[in-house]
Amino acid sequence: MSTLNETTLEFDAFKHEVLSDYKLACISREASLLGRKEVLTGKAKFGIFGDGKELAQLALAKYFKPGDFRSGYYRDQTWMMAIGALSVQAYFSGLYAHTDVAVEPQSAGRQMGGHFATRNLDEHGQWKNLTQQKNSSADISPTAGQMPRLLGLALASKIYRNNPALHTSEFQQFSIEGNEVAFGSIGDASTSEGPFWETLNAAGVLQVPMVMSVWDDGYGISVPRELQTTKNSISEALAGFQRTADNSGFEIFTTKGWDYAHLCQTYEKAVNLSRTEHVPVLVHVQEVNQPQGHSTSGSHERYKSAERMEWEKTHDCIAKFKEWILSFDGGPEPLASEEVLDQIANEAKEEVKASKNKAWTLFTEDIKKDSLSLEGILSGLIQEGTLSNAFQAELDALIKNREPQRKDVYSLARRALRSLRGTESANKTVLSQWLSKKKEESHDRYSSYLYSESNKQIGNIPSIEPTYDSDAPMEDGRIILRENYRMLLEKYPNLLVFGEDAGKIGGVNQSLEGLQETFGELRVFDTGIRECTIIGQGIGMAMRGLRPIAEIQYLDYLLYAIQILSDDLATVQYRTKGGQKAPLIISTRGHRLEGVWHSGSPMGMIINSLRGMHVCVPRNMTKAAGFYNTLMEADEPALVIEPLNGYRTKEKMPTNLGEFKLPLGQVERLSEGSDLTLVSYGSTLNLCIQALPILEELGISVELLDVQTLLPFDLSHDIVKSLEKTNRLLIVDEDVSAGATAYILEKILVEQGGYYHLDEAPQTLSAKDHRPAYGSDGDYFSKPSVDDIVEKVYELMSNANPTQFPRI
Ligand SMILES: Cc1ncc(C[n+]2csc(CCOP(=O)(O)OP(=O)(O)O)c2C)c(N)n1
């Protein structure tokens, strides 16, 4: 903020800044008020607004610099406006769900209003220069879901500052020697969530430049703070985090949401400290309010007392700001008269109204274009007598509708086409073609960018086979992984590998053994036991141009992170319509080890919650390495599940470590056969290999296919080609019944049309529905064994030909 000395020039600058802030506060408030009306009158679907939080955000925004990052929530409209990342018009376009990125750059109408983001990628999916813009990572709705990512956004600055290898021109679009601060925001009630605590603890341990603001309005919807927070105060509850003269931690500030001068001073101190010393800071902004209540879903009179309602009025931050301006006597003249402030408020009102109207016009015009072109086609059909006159009334209603929805237009077109079944006419062809075109447009509007659409999408990475010397040594799987990691760490200076026990001891399975010594603690490092924020740490760093590989120690513990993977990572591209990406690789190991919590293979749960990511299920470590090598060249998030029982299994050592690349979505045929197609992946695939010679002895010719990746799945439809030959199908995995096998069946039978080639009902063999029991016997009786596979295959053959294969 401008400092106020005696000179007129400085006073003028100060006055200008204060009055600009006042105007923006009024603009933002007016946007909230009008936004609510738009929802209540039916023009928008749902509204959640930033009224009451304006002043704190104006203060914060003064110290938010180009290169900085925001990870906040739905109350932050003033902040976004103040940093120039959100126009009022775009704000309303978001509320209406305008699907054009040029008009609604945050999510192209995909998220509800109040979910903010900047466009950090160009139209080709390539990074923009993030140090020249003020960045906001894309919001998500789950309370505290913004926290884990915030950790990574902040940690990226520490990595960039401390690793000189990243001070080259290649990385200058991401960071200028780590001088960027990551700013977080959260509501007081959402601090009750686990990810909040996990993130704050990790930030204190890591000492990262994070400025965390809590907008404390005393309620989480209707539940008051005393039922949310120990000691009824987040800053008091966190007092033990306060750094001291001889111990690092957080710097904690408290301030009040209606006190403009104190807010500005607080943020100036907080941000400077965090930026220069890389200290995490908590700013507890108390006495914030919520003039319109939580959202358009209900009214706050239901749960706030009359006294509280009265207090909220007297402590409204804009009213208080006005009082402060009018009573200001620290300069050569008053800052403004009441008339001037009223005039500013009126101007703000008019401007917001005009922007809102413009947004509405753009929104409706876009849809009206479709209505008018449909009108032309349907009128032709009505005139020629093929389409019933009854459609005329519907058409008239559509054209007159002042609040049209695209679905009304398409639904009318589809009903018209259905009614024309059995007729042929040139106009019908036009209608049919029109609908096909609209289907394509709708795909782009509502379903594009689930995955990367850039030139670095996974399918564009050329595959390279592993090569071997004629006398290639056999090595433990872990050595292959380790040496592959070594090559990758040499090749990509922005690659980091981290997780529980990943640093000093090189991983519980030793696949990173010695790499921290070679590459240092900034490249290969340990984390606390905190799966959710290990992932968030990865997401945030990946959003800032680093290439993290985050380790989750065992697949079973991915559950602790599944929420953030599903809600945040898997939706980054989709929820921004290609405006942001986070090419994070997650490495874990699973399927088989010991007991209830070290043997899980919940693949159905994983693939069903992680659409938007790739999921690789290699059967050995050479395959796993091949996937890592491909993923490092691509710009997409992925999960690689190494088979737990493969670290000590011998594999041939390739000569082109770090270079060979496995394609995703390709099935590998491991045996050719004519009687039955056996489909599997991961650890059970290795059991299927063991079953092959036994089945051969029983006179059964099996075609064994390794699907290798579940997302994507068999892109060339190789499985159905096998079924054309064998006409029988068995799928084996170690998920629960109807877990991943249900998905695989759907892919093969429905998508690939495998149904038409089957002579027998398709079969699946999975683990028992309970968690796997401990010990070798627990494993044998809980999970598919070689015996189970052999007998299941035999049973299928016996059903088909009991003479040749009599019952066992
Ligand atoms: C994980 C999750 N649980 C519940 C909700 C529903 N919900 C949305 S906002 C909200 C209250 C949040 O209160 P607070 O953090 O104080 O923020 P405020 O809205 O008051 O600014 C709740 C419970 C949600 N979005 N996400």
The ligand as a MOL file (V3000), in Angstrom:
LIG
                    3D

  0  0  0     0  0            999 V3000
M  V30 BEGIN CTAB
M  V30 COUNTS 26 27 0 0 0
M  V30 BEGIN ATOM
M  V30 1 C -16.3400 -32.1380 2.1780 0
M  V30 2 C -17.5410 -31.2510 2.2060 0
M  V30 3 N -18.4480 -31.3900 3.1790 0
M  V30 4 C -19.5380 -30.5970 3.1960 0
M  V30 5 C -19.7150 -29.6460 2.2450 0
M  V30 6 C -20.9540 -28.7700 2.2560 0
M  V30 7 N -20.5940 -27.4070 2.6660 0 CHG=1
M  V30 8 C -20.3370 -26.4650 1.7690 0
M  V30 9 S -19.8660 -25.0640 2.4390 0
M  V30 10 C -20.0240 -25.6450 4.0050 0
M  V30 11 C -19.7280 -24.7670 5.1750 0
M  V30 12 C -18.3760 -24.1710 5.1250 0
M  V30 13 O -18.2550 -23.2320 6.1410 0
M  V30 14 P -16.9610 -22.3540 6.3240 0
M  V30 15 O -15.7620 -23.1910 6.1110 0
M  V30 16 O -17.0320 -21.6310 7.5940 0
M  V30 17 O -17.0060 -21.3720 5.0980 0
M  V30 18 P -18.0680 -20.2220 4.7820 0
M  V30 19 O -19.0110 -20.8140 3.7930 0
M  V30 20 O -18.7470 -19.8680 6.0600 0
M  V30 21 O -17.2750 -19.1110 4.2090 0
M  V30 22 C -20.4380 -26.9580 3.9670 0
M  V30 23 C -20.6940 -27.8020 5.1510 0
M  V30 24 C -18.7380 -29.5350 1.2520 0
M  V30 25 N -18.8050 -28.6330 0.2670 0
M  V30 26 N -17.6610 -30.3300 1.2750 0
M  V30 END ATOM
M  V30 BEGIN BOND
M  V30 1 1 1 2
M  V30 2 1 2 3
M  V30 3 2 2 26
M  V30 4 2 3 4
M  V30 5 1 4 5
M  V30 6 1 5 6
M  V30 7 2 5 24
M  V30 8 1 6 7
M  V30 9 2 7 8
M  V30 10 1 7 22
M  V30 11 1 8 9
M  V30 12 1 9 10
M  V30 13 1 10 11
M  V30 14 2 10 22
M  V30 15 1 11 12
M  V30 16 1 12 13
M  V30 17 1 13 14
M  V30 18 2 14 15
M  V30 19 1 14 16
M  V30 20 1 14 17
M  V30 21 1 17 18
M  V30 22 2 18 19
M  V30 23 1 18 20
M  V30 24 1 18 21
M  V30 25 1 22 23
M  V30 26 1 24 25
M  V30 27 1 24 26
M  V30 END BOND
M  V30 END CTAB
M  END
